[in-house]
Every structure is written in C-alpha cells, then in structure tokens.
C-alpha cells in the first residue's frame, strides 16, 4: 500500500492550491460573419462572446449591428492545473426571435501563456468563414508576500477595473459538529452548507441523517 506523508495535511491533498490566475481581456473582433440581413440587403450581426476555461464561464455584453465589435471585456480564471487547460472564446450572434447563431471560436493553450507571462494576439476563428478575435492574456502567479498585494492593487487602479481581483480567498469546509435536530426527539437532520462572499455563492452536497456532517470540500 502507498503510505502518505504525515507532514502533508489531508486537506491539502484534497484541496490543492491553484497554480495561478489567467486574466483575460477580450478587446475586439473583426470581419465577423454577417448573420442578419436587413431589408436593404446589408448584412450585420449582434455579437457577444462566451469565454471558458475548464468549468468556469463568462459572457460579454452584446454589441448591436456590427461585424467589428469592440467589447473591452475583462474576466479572470482560477487555474488549478495548467497542463491540458485551453481557453475557448466562442462568438455568437444574438437573435431575439430564434436561437443565437455561432460566429466561430478561438482556442488558446493556457500553458503557452504561462511561459510568456503576457500574450497579446489576434486569433483566427475556427468553424467560421471569416473573423478574428483580439485577446490579451496575462498569467498571474500566487504569492504570500504582502508587498505584492500593493502592486496588484496599484495595477487594477491604473487599469480602472473594479471587477478584477487582487487576491484569492480559499475556504476549506471540513466538518460540522453537534447540529440540533429540527424537532425534539425527531430524526437527525440532512445538513448542507451555503457559503457566500459578496455576489459569489457556493452550495455543498447534502449529507443525510447526521448531526455531525463531514463535507471535506
């Protein structure tokens, strides 16, 4: 049998520290396909972009009546493991009367960004006849040095980005002890956890019939 080191906490093995954060700036796109045809015969689109890394997804605003949208859209992804991770930006045409039409997709390997630190690139859209998207990608490593926090704050203030983070809060829920029953002498509860910080909420799984649930997440 494999013996684990006693020097490493079990919570660290179950909940490893992320390798870093990928900051994404979707600047603009150009020469997108024309999905909407007006009465004058001129083509246009109402494009928006959905950016995904792993299970994390962000959506930009829609820019109406253009094939050259300027989104200036920012988002950040916490990357637990770089190897094999791919950033995917899917562009769609907003259609209020039917399903939104796909305008193409762009893919970038996260590992390539970590090696360069900063990547400013135009990516040709796949699954599309025409179109390119302009991405600016920055790889941010985690640090426990408090002086680095001042630099991160200064950078976000300089960029005037109130939505960008300067630090990561990691919460590990181990267990809860001696919860009360809903009724005296009644069955034990089926507890679950709600965790909220600002506008972000997470819900745990349900642990059935216990007053001492173990979550370990």
C-alpha beads as a LAMMPS data file, in Angstrom:
LAMMPS data file: protein, C-alpha beads

217 atoms
216 bonds

1 atom types
1 bond types

-500.0 500.0 xlo xhi
-500.0 500.0 ylo yhi
-500.0 500.0 zlo zhi

Masses

1 110.0

Atoms # bond

1 1 1 0.000 0.000 0.000
2 1 1 1.030 3.618 -0.622
3 1 1 1.793 5.493 2.592
4 1 1 1.067 9.229 2.580
5 1 1 3.394 11.685 4.248
6 1 1 2.196 12.735 7.696
7 1 1 3.782 16.146 7.112
8 1 1 1.149 16.977 4.468
9 1 1 -2.366 17.689 5.725
10 1 1 -5.117 15.620 4.117
11 1 1 -6.987 18.839 3.304
12 1 1 -4.028 19.947 1.172
13 1 1 -4.229 16.749 -0.870
14 1 1 -7.976 17.134 -1.406
15 1 1 -7.869 20.882 -1.948
16 1 1 -4.557 21.781 -3.643
17 1 1 -3.561 25.385 -4.141
18 1 1 -4.214 26.759 -7.659
19 1 1 -1.237 27.223 -9.949
20 1 1 -2.295 30.758 -10.791
21 1 1 -4.868 33.079 -12.345
22 1 1 -5.421 33.756 -16.042
23 1 1 -6.561 37.341 -16.643
24 1 1 -8.363 37.679 -19.972
25 1 1 -9.041 40.870 -21.908
26 1 1 -11.281 40.286 -24.933
27 1 1 -10.542 43.507 -26.751
28 1 1 -12.452 43.238 -30.015
29 1 1 -13.174 41.186 -33.114
30 1 1 -13.155 41.996 -36.809
31 1 1 -14.646 40.735 -40.054
32 1 1 -17.190 38.503 -38.347
33 1 1 -19.722 36.638 -40.462
34 1 1 -22.928 38.524 -41.297
35 1 1 -25.863 36.572 -39.913
36 1 1 -28.649 39.178 -40.113
37 1 1 -29.783 40.564 -43.476
38 1 1 -31.701 43.852 -43.437
39 1 1 -34.377 44.994 -45.902
40 1 1 -31.693 46.953 -47.751
41 1 1 -29.710 43.770 -48.294
42 1 1 -26.877 44.792 -45.978
43 1 1 -25.526 42.202 -43.563
44 1 1 -24.794 42.651 -39.882
45 1 1 -24.557 40.758 -36.606
46 1 1 -25.193 41.443 -32.925
47 1 1 -22.138 39.681 -31.480
48 1 1 -21.236 38.657 -27.953
49 1 1 -18.538 36.308 -26.686
50 1 1 -18.519 33.493 -24.124
51 1 1 -15.098 32.742 -22.608
52 1 1 -14.438 29.396 -20.929
53 1 1 -11.566 27.728 -19.081
54 1 1 -12.482 24.353 -17.625
55 1 1 -15.835 24.687 -15.839
56 1 1 -15.564 28.491 -15.453
57 1 1 -17.514 30.631 -17.932
58 1 1 -18.003 34.364 -18.504
59 1 1 -20.197 36.195 -21.014
60 1 1 -19.643 39.655 -22.509
61 1 1 -22.246 42.243 -23.388
62 1 1 -23.830 42.244 -26.856
63 1 1 -22.739 44.855 -29.398
64 1 1 -25.554 45.577 -31.865
65 1 1 -25.344 45.964 -35.637
66 1 1 -21.668 45.339 -36.304
67 1 1 -19.211 42.755 -37.596
68 1 1 -16.314 44.589 -35.918
69 1 1 -17.348 44.679 -32.223
70 1 1 -15.224 46.331 -29.553
71 1 1 -16.127 44.571 -26.303
72 1 1 -13.305 45.663 -23.963
73 1 1 -14.397 42.725 -21.793
74 1 1 -12.341 41.521 -18.806
75 1 1 -12.570 38.313 -16.798
76 1 1 -10.332 36.096 -14.653
77 1 1 -9.980 32.333 -14.294
78 1 1 -8.523 30.488 -11.316
79 1 1 -6.429 27.691 -12.849
80 1 1 -5.846 24.706 -10.583
81 1 1 -3.693 22.838 -13.100
82 1 1 -2.144 24.403 -16.204
83 1 1 -1.340 21.232 -18.135
84 1 1 -4.052 20.488 -20.681
85 1 1 -6.115 23.610 -19.975
86 1 1 -7.427 25.508 -23.002
87 1 1 -9.081 28.916 -23.127
88 1 1 -12.021 28.901 -25.542
89 1 1 -13.739 32.081 -26.767
90 1 1 -16.999 31.381 -28.619
91 1 1 -18.595 34.238 -30.555
92 1 1 -22.360 34.300 -31.122
93 1 1 -24.884 36.489 -32.932
94 1 1 -27.722 37.480 -30.597
95 1 1 -31.088 36.605 -32.134
96 1 1 -34.192 37.553 -30.165
97 1 1 -36.511 35.591 -32.465
98 1 1 -34.590 32.300 -32.568
99 1 1 -31.538 30.510 -31.231
100 1 1 -28.320 32.522 -31.265
101 1 1 -26.091 31.755 -34.260
102 1 1 -22.474 30.693 -33.784
103 1 1 -19.925 33.020 -35.396
104 1 1 -16.853 30.912 -34.642
105 1 1 -14.500 30.032 -31.819
106 1 1 -10.919 30.793 -30.808
107 1 1 -8.711 28.481 -28.734
108 1 1 -5.500 29.245 -26.829
109 1 1 -3.464 26.818 -24.714
110 1 1 -3.044 28.211 -21.196
111 1 1 0.419 26.637 -20.912
112 1 1 1.670 28.906 -23.697
113 1 1 0.541 31.982 -21.761
114 1 1 2.283 30.854 -18.564
115 1 1 5.595 30.582 -20.422
116 1 1 5.357 34.104 -21.870
117 1 1 3.621 35.836 -18.980
118 1 1 1.702 38.141 -21.319
119 1 1 0.209 37.238 -24.706
120 1 1 -1.350 39.873 -26.975
121 1 1 -2.667 38.168 -30.100
122 1 1 -5.238 38.087 -32.878
123 1 1 -6.710 34.589 -33.225
124 1 1 -8.440 33.435 -36.411
125 1 1 -11.855 31.995 -35.630
126 1 1 -12.402 28.295 -36.211
127 1 1 -15.700 26.986 -37.627
128 1 1 -16.215 30.297 -39.428
129 1 1 -15.688 31.595 -42.965
130 1 1 -14.265 34.897 -41.721
131 1 1 -13.408 36.583 -38.456
132 1 1 -10.661 37.164 -35.911
133 1 1 -10.739 37.968 -32.203
134 1 1 -8.209 40.115 -30.328
135 1 1 -7.160 38.647 -26.962
136 1 1 -4.788 39.984 -24.308
137 1 1 -3.907 37.285 -21.798
138 1 1 -1.901 37.705 -18.586
139 1 1 -0.680 34.933 -16.296
140 1 1 -0.648 35.832 -12.596
141 1 1 1.170 33.635 -10.089
142 1 1 0.077 33.306 -6.472
143 1 1 2.241 34.721 -3.712
144 1 1 2.056 35.099 0.072
145 1 1 4.166 38.280 0.041
146 1 1 2.025 41.169 1.317
147 1 1 4.104 43.677 -0.652
148 1 1 2.877 42.069 -3.875
149 1 1 -0.686 42.914 -2.840
150 1 1 0.141 46.631 -3.013
151 1 1 1.442 46.186 -6.555
152 1 1 -1.690 44.264 -7.556
153 1 1 -3.927 46.996 -6.120
154 1 1 -1.966 49.676 -7.957
155 1 1 -2.271 47.760 -11.232
156 1 1 -6.046 47.355 -11.023
157 1 1 -6.437 51.022 -10.079
158 1 1 -4.315 52.018 -13.051
159 1 1 -6.469 49.887 -15.352
160 1 1 -9.621 51.275 -13.656
161 1 1 -11.031 47.778 -13.322
162 1 1 -13.221 47.382 -10.257
163 1 1 -14.214 43.845 -11.302
164 1 1 -10.672 42.440 -11.228
165 1 1 -9.391 40.628 -8.139
166 1 1 -6.141 41.317 -6.307
167 1 1 -6.140 38.220 -4.111
168 1 1 -7.758 34.791 -3.725
169 1 1 -9.789 33.608 -0.748
170 1 1 -9.619 29.825 -0.352
171 1 1 -12.095 28.194 2.047
172 1 1 -11.974 24.518 3.021
173 1 1 -15.086 23.197 4.770
174 1 1 -14.077 20.169 6.799
175 1 1 -16.976 19.210 9.054
176 1 1 -19.644 20.410 11.483
177 1 1 -20.316 19.005 14.944
178 1 1 -23.457 18.556 17.077
179 1 1 -26.123 20.192 14.931
180 1 1 -29.572 20.466 16.541
181 1 1 -32.467 18.352 15.289
182 1 1 -35.404 20.145 13.718
183 1 1 -37.723 18.559 16.291
184 1 1 -37.028 17.285 19.779
185 1 1 -36.671 13.547 19.598
186 1 1 -37.114 13.681 15.832
187 1 1 -34.831 12.288 13.130
188 1 1 -31.366 13.668 12.587
189 1 1 -31.073 16.494 10.026
190 1 1 -29.918 16.345 6.390
191 1 1 -27.423 19.248 6.502
192 1 1 -25.849 21.201 3.666
193 1 1 -23.705 24.350 3.555
194 1 1 -24.269 27.708 1.868
195 1 1 -21.166 29.875 1.558
196 1 1 -21.429 33.445 0.262
197 1 1 -18.784 36.128 -0.248
198 1 1 -20.059 39.267 -1.936
199 1 1 -22.006 38.226 -5.044
200 1 1 -20.454 34.742 -5.245
201 1 1 -22.227 31.785 -3.642
202 1 1 -21.421 28.091 -3.369
203 1 1 -23.576 25.206 -2.163
204 1 1 -22.260 21.946 -0.764
205 1 1 -23.707 18.486 -1.234
206 1 1 -26.278 17.156 1.252
207 1 1 -25.105 14.784 3.987
208 1 1 -28.094 12.711 5.049
209 1 1 -29.245 11.767 8.539
210 1 1 -26.448 13.142 10.677
211 1 1 -25.788 15.920 13.181
212 1 1 -22.029 15.739 12.523
213 1 1 -21.692 16.085 8.734
214 1 1 -18.296 15.730 7.041
215 1 1 -18.056 17.856 3.878
216 1 1 -14.318 17.914 3.097
217 1 1 -14.596 20.363 0.219

Bonds

1 1 1 2
2 1 2 3
3 1 3 4
4 1 4 5
5 1 5 6
6 1 6 7
7 1 7 8
8 1 8 9
9 1 9 10
10 1 10 11
11 1 11 12
12 1 12 13
13 1 13 14
14 1 14 15
15 1 15 16
16 1 16 17
17 1 17 18
18 1 18 19
19 1 19 20
20 1 20 21
21 1 21 22
22 1 22 23
23 1 23 24
24 1 24 25
25 1 25 26
26 1 26 27
27 1 27 28
28 1 28 29
29 1 29 30
30 1 30 31
31 1 31 32
32 1 32 33
33 1 33 34
34 1 34 35
35 1 35 36
36 1 36 37
37 1 37 38
38 1 38 39
39 1 39 40
40 1 40 41
41 1 41 42
42 1 42 43
43 1 43 44
44 1 44 45
45 1 45 46
46 1 46 47
47 1 47 48
48 1 48 49
49 1 49 50
50 1 50 51
51 1 51 52
52 1 52 53
53 1 53 54
54 1 54 55
55 1 55 56
56 1 56 57
57 1 57 58
58 1 58 59
59 1 59 60
60 1 60 61
61 1 61 62
62 1 62 63
63 1 63 64
64 1 64 65
65 1 65 66
66 1 66 67
67 1 67 68
68 1 68 69
69 1 69 70
70 1 70 71
71 1 71 72
72 1 72 73
73 1 73 74
74 1 74 75
75 1 75 76
76 1 76 77
77 1 77 78
78 1 78 79
79 1 79 80
80 1 80 81
81 1 81 82
82 1 82 83
83 1 83 84
84 1 84 85
85 1 85 86
86 1 86 87
87 1 87 88
88 1 88 89
89 1 89 90
90 1 90 91
91 1 91 92
92 1 92 93
93 1 93 94
94 1 94 95
95 1 95 96
96 1 96 97
97 1 97 98
98 1 98 99
99 1 99 100
100 1 100 101
101 1 101 102
102 1 102 103
103 1 103 104
104 1 104 105
105 1 105 106
106 1 106 107
107 1 107 108
108 1 108 109
109 1 109 110
110 1 110 111
111 1 111 112
112 1 112 113
113 1 113 114
114 1 114 115
115 1 115 116
116 1 116 117
117 1 117 118
118 1 118 119
119 1 119 120
120 1 120 121
121 1 121 122
122 1 122 123
123 1 123 124
124 1 124 125
125 1 125 126
126 1 126 127
127 1 127 128
128 1 128 129
129 1 129 130
130 1 130 131
131 1 131 132
132 1 132 133
133 1 133 134
134 1 134 135
135 1 135 136
136 1 136 137
137 1 137 138
138 1 138 139
139 1 139 140
140 1 140 141
141 1 141 142
142 1 142 143
143 1 143 144
144 1 144 145
145 1 145 146
146 1 146 147
147 1 147 148
148 1 148 149
149 1 149 150
150 1 150 151
151 1 151 152
152 1 152 153
153 1 153 154
154 1 154 155
155 1 155 156
156 1 156 157
157 1 157 158
158 1 158 159
159 1 159 160
160 1 160 161
161 1 161 162
162 1 162 163
163 1 163 164
164 1 164 165
165 1 165 166
166 1 166 167
167 1 167 168
168 1 168 169
169 1 169 170
170 1 170 171
171 1 171 172
172 1 172 173
173 1 173 174
174 1 174 175
175 1 175 176
176 1 176 177
177 1 177 178
178 1 178 179
179 1 179 180
180 1 180 181
181 1 181 182
182 1 182 183
183 1 183 184
184 1 184 185
185 1 185 186
186 1 186 187
187 1 187 188
188 1 188 189
189 1 189 190
190 1 190 191
191 1 191 192
192 1 192 193
193 1 193 194
194 1 194 195
195 1 195 196
196 1 196 197
197 1 197 198
198 1 198 199
199 1 199 200
200 1 200 201
201 1 201 202
202 1 202 203
203 1 203 204
204 1 204 205
205 1 205 206
206 1 206 207
207 1 207 208
208 1 208 209
209 1 209 210
210 1 210 211
211 1 211 212
212 1 212 213
213 1 213 214
214 1 214 215
215 1 215 216
216 1 216 217
